[in-house]
């Protein structure tokens, strides 16, 4: 690098970021829906956590009682042979809440720049 470039302190002003040309009414409607989805997600997440906190001890108590408590640990005398229904409930419910979170945080309005880029991509692929 030449020494002249190191001594000069000419800074260029960065260009302003172009704002997407989306109507304000549309943005306001989208923002309102987004806020509602965030609230709904928080409610579902709290219900999931509270539900799992309540269901896990219930599951443990039911399995413990069904397997003879301290006498033996399962119906067929195999220690630790408990029914894993709590895992199914937790995984399915967790996937539903995770899907809601993805939809909430990755959904955004489409900008004109994205549409133009897609049009250019399709035109270049058609050639």
C-alpha positions in Angstrom: 0.0 0.0 0.0 1.5 3.4 -0.9 2.5 5.7 1.9 0.3 8.5 0.6 -2.8 6.4 1.2 -1.8 5.8 4.8 -1.3 9.5 5.7 -4.5 10.8 4.1 -7.5 10.9 6.3 -10.2 11.4 3.7 -13.3 9.7 4.9 -16.3 9.2 2.6 -19.7 9.6 3.9 -21.6 6.4 3.6 -24.7 6.3 1.5 -28.0 6.2 3.4 -29.6 2.9 3.4 -32.6 2.9 1.1 -35.8 2.2 2.8 -38.1 -0.4 1.3 -41.0 1.1 -0.6 -43.8 -0.5 1.4 -46.9 1.5 2.2 -47.2 2.7 5.8 -50.6 1.2 6.2 -49.3 -2.3 5.2 -46.3 -1.9 7.6 -48.5 -0.8 10.5 -50.9 -3.8 9.9 -47.9 -6.2 9.7 -46.4 -4.7 12.9 -49.7 -5.1 14.7 -49.9 -8.7 13.7 -46.3 -9.3 14.7 -46.8 -7.8 18.1 -49.9 -10.1 18.5 -47.9 -13.1 17.4 -45.1 -12.3 19.9 -47.6 -12.0 22.7 -49.2 -15.3 21.7 -45.8 -17.0 21.5 -44.9 -15.8 25.0 -48.2 -17.2 26.3 -47.6 -20.6 24.6 -44.1 -20.7 25.8 -45.2 -20.0 29.4 -47.9 -22.6 29.1 -45.4 -25.2 27.8 -42.9 -24.6 30.6 -45.6 -24.6 33.3 -47.3 -27.6 31.7 -44.0 -29.6 31.6 -43.3 -28.6 35.2 -46.7 -29.9 36.3 -46.7 -33.0 34.0 -43.2 -34.3 34.8 -43.9 -35.0 38.5 -47.3 -36.4 37.7 -45.7 -38.8 35.2 -43.0 -39.8 37.7 -45.6 -40.4 40.4 -47.9 -42.5 38.2 -45.0 -44.6 36.8 -43.6 -45.0 40.3 -47.0 -46.2 41.6 -47.7 -48.4 38.6 -44.4 -50.1 38.9 -44.8 -51.1 42.6 -43.1 -48.1 44.2 -40.0 -49.3 46.1 -40.7 -53.0 45.7 -39.9 -53.2 42.0 -39.5 -50.6 39.2 -41.6 -52.1 36.5 -44.6 -54.3 35.7 -42.3 -57.0 34.3 -39.7 -56.8 37.0 -37.2 -55.0 34.8 -35.8 -52.0 36.7 -36.3 -48.7 35.0 -38.9 -49.9 32.5 -41.1 -46.9 32.6 -43.6 -45.7 29.9 -42.0 -42.7 28.2 -45.3 -40.9 27.3 -44.0 -37.6 28.9 -41.3 -37.5 26.2 -43.9 -37.7 23.4 -45.9 -34.9 25.0 -42.9 -32.7 25.6 -41.4 -33.2 22.1 -44.6 -32.7 20.1 -45.6 -29.7 22.2 -42.0 -28.3 22.0 -42.1 -28.7 18.2 -45.3 -26.7 18.0 -43.9 -23.9 20.1 -40.7 -23.9 18.1 -42.6 -23.7 14.9 -44.6 -20.7 16.3 -41.3 -19.0 17.3 -39.9 -19.5 13.8 -43.0 -18.1 12.2 -43.0 -15.1 14.6 -39.4 -14.1 14.3 -38.6 -14.9 10.6 -41.8 -13.6 9.0 -41.4 -10.1 7.6 -42.9 -8.1 4.9 -41.5 -8.6 1.4 -39.7 -5.5 0.0 -39.5 -4.3 -3.6 -35.8 -5.0 -3.6 -36.4 -8.7 -2.8 -39.1 -8.9 -5.6 -36.7 -7.3 -8.1 -33.9 -9.6 -7.1 -36.2 -12.6 -7.6 -37.3 -11.3 -11.0 -33.6 -10.9 -12.1 -32.9 -14.4 -10.9 -35.7 -16.0 -12.8 -34.8 -14.0 -16.0 -31.2 -15.1 -15.8 -32.2 -18.7 -15.2 -34.5 -18.7 -18.2 -31.7 -17.6 -20.6 
